[in-house]
Amino acid sequence: MKTATVKQLKDELKHLSSESLMQLCLRLSRFKKENKELLTYLLFEAHDEEAYIQNIKSEIDEQFELINVNSFFYIKKSVRKILRIIKKYSRYSLKKETEIELLLYFCYKLKNFKPSIKQNTTLLNLYNRQIEAIIKKSNTLHEDLQHDYMQQVETLVM
């Protein structure tokens, strides 16, 4: 089966009734967890971005508490998992400010994590890549926001 392009899908969706669209959305939500999560964001959380960010931050806190600190191997695995969660939720929002806020929070948590990430090159490199990503993303924003984010980045630089 050949997959239709986005334009073809858009044109076809224009001709459907609201009832048909609802049925399509519900059917789509049954297949993948990400589809259901995106639908949840769009329907319930998109109107209040601050609350959405706070919910994700609390999830990040929970994930950091669950990290097995017996070995850097387990720490790296868990940190990568947290980063995947952040990237996924950032894609739902499509707002660069949300992604930057979450990455800043992640870097803050990682910097203050015990045992220190300075003892592990891989974690330190991951941390530095996130700082670079924050800087790169913030350069596309308004000057006032850039300044605010750069001040926060300066406190995080090791």
C-alpha positions in Angstrom: 0.0 0.0 0.0 1.3 3.4 -1.0 1.0 6.1 1.7 -0.7 9.3 0.7 1.0 12.7 0.9 0.0 15.3 3.5 -1.6 17.4 0.8 -3.7 14.5 -0.4 -4.8 13.7 3.2 -5.6 17.4 3.8 -7.7 17.6 0.6 -9.6 14.4 1.5 -10.2 15.5 5.1 -11.8 18.7 3.8 -14.7 16.7 2.3 -15.5 14.7 5.5 -18.2 15.6 8.0 -17.4 16.4 11.6 -18.8 13.0 12.7 -16.5 11.2 10.2 -13.5 13.3 11.4 -14.3 12.3 15.0 -14.5 8.6 14.1 -11.2 8.9 12.3 -9.5 10.5 15.2 -10.8 7.9 17.7 -9.7 5.1 15.4 -6.3 6.7 15.0 -5.9 7.0 18.8 -6.4 3.2 19.2 -3.3 2.3 17.3 -0.4 4.1 18.9 0.2 5.5 22.3 1.8 8.6 20.8 -1.3 9.4 18.8 -3.4 9.2 22.0 -0.9 11.4 23.8 -0.9 14.0 21.0 -4.7 14.0 20.9 -4.8 14.5 24.7 -2.4 17.4 24.5 -4.4 19.1 21.7 -7.7 18.6 23.4 -6.9 19.2 27.0 -3.5 20.9 27.5 -2.8 23.1 24.5 -4.7 26.0 25.9 -2.6 26.2 29.1 1.1 25.7 28.1 2.4 26.7 31.6 0.4 23.9 33.3 1.6 21.5 30.5 5.2 22.4 31.3 4.7 22.0 35.0 3.2 18.5 34.5 6.2 17.5 32.4 8.6 18.9 35.0 7.0 16.9 37.7 7.3 13.8 35.5 11.0 14.7 35.0 11.4 14.9 38.8 9.9 11.5 39.2 12.1 10.0 36.6 15.2 11.5 38.2 14.2 10.0 41.5 13.9 6.5 39.9 17.4 6.5 38.6 19.6 3.7 39.8 22.8 5.4 41.0 24.8 2.2 41.5 26.5 2.5 38.1 27.0 5.1 35.5 25.7 2.6 33.0 22.2 2.8 34.6 22.4 6.5 35.1 23.2 7.0 31.3 20.3 4.8 30.3 17.9 6.6 32.6 19.1 10.1 31.5 18.7 9.2 27.9 15.1 7.9 28.6 14.3 11.3 30.3 15.6 13.1 27.3 13.5 11.0 25.0 10.4 11.9 27.0 11.3 15.6 26.9 11.8 15.5 23.1 8.5 13.7 22.6 6.5 16.1 24.7 8.2 19.1 23.0 7.1 17.7 19.6 3.5 17.8 20.7 3.7 21.4 21.7 5.6 22.7 18.7 6.6 25.8 20.7 10.3 26.5 21.0 9.9 28.2 24.3 8.4 25.0 25.8 11.3 22.9 24.5 13.8 25.4 25.8 12.1 25.5 29.2 12.1 21.7 29.5 15.7 21.4 28.4 16.8 24.1 30.8 15.1 22.2 33.6 16.7 18.9 32.5 20.1 20.5 32.5 19.5 22.0 35.9 18.5 18.6 37.3 21.4 16.9 35.6 23.9 19.5 36.9 22.7 19.0 40.5 22.5 15.2 40.2 24.4 13.1 42.7 26.8 11.4 41.8 28.2 14.3 39.8 28.1 13.9 36.0 31.6 15.5 35.9 32.9 12.0 36.7 31.5 10.6 33.4 32.5 11.8 30.0 29.4 10.5 28.2 27.0 12.3 30.6 29.1 15.5 30.5 29.0 15.4 26.7 25.3 14.8 26.7 24.8 17.7 29.1 27.0 20.0 26.9 25.0 19.0 23.8 21.8 20.0 25.5 23.3 23.4 26.4 24.3 23.9 22.8 20.8 22.9 21.6 19.3 25.5 24.0 21.5 28.2 22.7 20.8 27.3 19.1 17.0 27.2 19.6 17.0 30.4 21.7 18.8 32.3 18.9 15.7 32.0 16.8 13.5 33.7 19.4 12.8 37.3 20.2 15.7 39.3 21.7 14.1 39.6 25.2 13.5 35.9 25.4 17.0 35.3 24.1 18.5 37.4 26.9 16.4 35.6 29.6 17.3 32.2 28.3 21.0 33.1 28.0 21.1 34.2 31.6 19.8 30.9 32.6 22.3 29.1 30.4 25.1 31.0 32.0 24.2 29.7 35.4 24.3 26.1 34.0 27.6 26.2 32.2 30.2 24.1 34.0 
